[in-house]
Amino acid sequence: MRKLIAVLFLGFAWVPSSLAQDDTAVVKKAILECLSFVHSLGDPFSKKFDAYYSVATRKVENNVAFVEERPALFQFQKCMAEHGLPLT
């Protein structure tokens, strides 16, 4: 049961509400760069990691479904923070 709760919690991350609509291109660019970085890590979970920005909800969604995929999510979140867009 704990794994399921963690999965539901890790399914998305908020982007700061102060983000202007014009900045969505910046967010999308950072996501693509961070996805490229995560995919380059080489392990099977990192290669399958995916994320996208939902304009409607202002959330960065991802496909993390298992606790074993958390290292890829961590690397993605760390990269996004380094781009000035912390997700947590």
C-alpha positions as CSV (number, residue, x, y, z in Angstrom):
1,M,0.0,0.0,0.0
2,R,2.8,2.4,0.8
3,K,4.3,2.0,-2.7
4,L,0.9,2.9,-4.2
5,I,0.7,6.1,-2.1
6,A,4.2,7.1,-3.1
7,V,3.4,6.5,-6.8
8,L,0.3,8.7,-6.6
9,F,2.3,11.5,-4.8
10,L,5.1,11.3,-7.3
11,G,2.9,11.5,-10.4
12,F,3.2,15.2,-10.9
13,A,4.9,18.3,-9.6
14,W,3.7,21.9,-9.4
15,V,5.3,24.7,-11.3
16,P,5.4,28.0,-9.4
17,S,2.1,29.9,-10.0
18,S,4.1,33.1,-10.6
19,L,5.1,31.6,-13.9
20,A,3.9,33.8,-16.8
21,Q,2.2,32.2,-19.8
22,D,5.1,33.5,-22.0
23,D,7.5,31.4,-19.9
24,T,6.0,28.1,-20.9
25,A,8.5,27.8,-23.8
26,V,11.3,28.2,-21.2
27,V,9.7,25.4,-19.1
28,K,9.3,23.1,-22.1
29,K,12.9,23.7,-23.1
30,A,14.2,22.9,-19.6
31,I,12.0,19.7,-19.6
32,L,13.5,18.6,-22.9
33,E,17.1,19.3,-21.7
34,C,16.5,17.4,-18.4
35,L,14.8,14.5,-20.2
36,S,17.9,14.2,-22.4
37,F,20.1,14.2,-19.3
38,V,18.1,11.6,-17.5
39,H,18.0,9.4,-20.6
40,S,21.8,9.6,-20.9
41,L,22.2,8.0,-17.5
42,G,21.9,4.6,-19.2
43,D,19.9,2.5,-16.7
44,P,16.7,0.9,-17.9
45,F,14.5,3.1,-15.6
46,S,16.1,6.3,-16.7
47,K,15.8,5.5,-20.4
48,K,12.0,5.0,-20.0
49,F,11.4,8.1,-17.9
50,D,9.2,10.7,-19.5
51,A,7.7,14.1,-18.4
52,Y,5.8,16.9,-20.0
53,Y,4.3,20.3,-19.0
54,S,0.5,20.6,-18.9
55,V,-0.4,24.2,-19.6
56,A,-4.0,23.7,-18.3
57,T,-2.9,22.6,-14.9
58,R,0.6,24.2,-14.7
59,K,2.0,20.9,-13.6
60,V,4.9,18.9,-14.9
61,E,3.6,15.3,-15.2
62,N,5.8,12.2,-15.3
63,N,5.4,8.5,-15.9
64,V,6.9,7.3,-12.6
65,A,4.9,4.2,-11.6
66,F,7.2,2.3,-9.2
67,V,9.5,3.1,-6.3
68,E,12.4,1.7,-8.4
69,E,11.9,4.6,-10.8
70,R,12.5,7.3,-8.2
71,P,16.2,7.8,-8.9
72,A,15.3,8.9,-12.5
73,L,12.7,11.3,-11.1
74,F,15.2,12.6,-8.5
75,Q,17.7,13.3,-11.3
76,F,15.0,15.0,-13.4
77,Q,13.9,17.2,-10.5
78,K,17.5,18.1,-9.6
79,C,18.1,19.1,-13.2
80,M,14.9,21.2,-13.3
81,A,16.0,23.0,-10.1
82,E,19.4,23.7,-11.7
83,H,17.5,25.4,-14.5
84,G,15.7,27.6,-12.0
85,L,12.5,25.6,-12.0
86,P,12.2,23.6,-8.7
87,L,9.3,21.2,-8.9
88,T,9.0,20.4,-5.2
